[in-house]
Amino acid sequence: MALVLRLTALGLASTLCVAAQAAHPSAALVDASMADSALHYKADQLIVQFRAGVQENAAAIVLSTLGAKSADVLLSQARRKDGLGDLRLVTLPANMSVKEAMEQLRAHPSVEFAEPNWIYKKDAKGTDPYYADGRLWGMYGADSPIHQNIYGSGAGTALADGKKCKATVVIGVIDEGVMTSHEDTQGNIWNNPFETAGNGKDDDGNGFVDDVHGWDFFEDNNSTFDGVGDDHGTHVSGTIGARANNAVGVMGVCSKLQLVNAKFLGPTGGSTADAVRAIDYITDLKTRHDMNIVATNNSWGGGGFSQAMEDAIARANDADILFIASAGSESSDNDRTPQYPSSYPDANIIAVTAITSSGTKASFANWGLASVDLGAPGVTIWSTVPVLQGGKVVGGYAAYSGTSMATPHVTGAAALYASLHPGASAAKIKKAILSHTIPTGDLAGRTVSGGRLDVSGF
């Protein structure tokens, strides 16, 4: 088929008869991208590459046939070394769609290619190796174009969108000890400003001498980290708050915050009494010093009902502190067989089950339509751990699975929401987390929200 092209060059009108050109090889890829509803482009613009020898006035006439005009020269013919003409940003008339204009310009013999002016977000790919190489799936978002897993928390997307955590937000980690010198989290470990380290005095009057980073209720001392046995507490802390984009290891959901450790689990587990003391320690820090403690992470369970523990959780509720707890890993229905502490009825509790990278409930994870709130990544979760190397304890990384691993994703989400919405109450944060969940088939009828964690919309 032949096309008739009317050009004006040097003030002379002429009519050229030329053969239609085949579409540029990139056309099929562009069309495939436009079929993806998750990708967006400017509704009134195109990027147009003109062929070699097409001068400015000729290009203007080509565009005028569509009622379009050149908005900017992105790369001029004079500055090129490949012989092609100008690369131009083109503004379309109000009554013409991008697809219609693109099709017409593609068929024009003066045009090398025409494509949408895509809207890009910052790349969700961080510099942290475990995030960049695909292992840290729990941080991915549904709109990430570089990873196939789409059932993560959306933390990477939130960070790429500029949604950052604040160091003024404090999270209590009630668990084993937390490694204070791990290179990926040490910048986020709480240092008690009300205590003078090493002076042997209880400077702030809370009953604990030199509680610089928290307190060990298992051994009843201020040594919150006691070696490689404190891997579980260190692991959940990394998921909550490992530093992002530091070219080291992993990233947490909330990469800038303060982590207070209330250790009550040891090699043989932990007692109700020590758990109550740990909960009350965090509550007292908030009420005594007006600290911005948003939530505690509680990746533990297995005991029976305890009124003492429920009362401690209620005191935390009165202090406006969320109690985020693992639903348990017994593959059972918590509505039928309660799992404590997540099954207590207090309003500040968020009970978390675990999902896989494909969005299914983990086989080991407990559920409960009335007692488990949502799902979060909990299978093969890479995070920070202490390891023994050359006779010394150093920072390392390991992948664990369990509702224990799902819970800190939600705790990090609470910290992120509090950072973005200063002064938000515990009730408001909980409502935001549950209302932003993504409906997930395997969680429907098994959780209160029927969905999985997504922080990208906070």
TAPELIN-V407302 format. One line per field, one symbol per residue. psi: psi as a letter, one per 40 degrees, with the letter a starting at -180 (. if undefined). A space follows every 10 residues. Layout:
BEGIN
psi = ???
END
This chain:
BEGIN
psi = iiihhhihhf ehhihhhiii iiiidedddd ddddeheeii ihefiihhhi ihehiddddd dddddeeiih dihdhiddei eeeiaihihh hiidehiddd ddddddehee hdihiigihi iihehiehdd ddeedfdeei ideheeidhe faeedddddd eehiiieehh hhhhaaihhe ehdeedeehh hheehhheee igdefeehhf gdeaihedef iegehfaeef dddddddddd fiiifefhba iidhehahhh hghehadeai iddddddddd ddddddddef ighdiihggi aeiahhdddd ddddddddef highiieife fiheddgihi edeieidehh hhiiiieeei hidehiihde ehdiiihehg hhaiiiihhf eihihaiihi iieddddddd dddddddddd ghehiddddd ddddeeihhh deeheeidde aihhede.
END
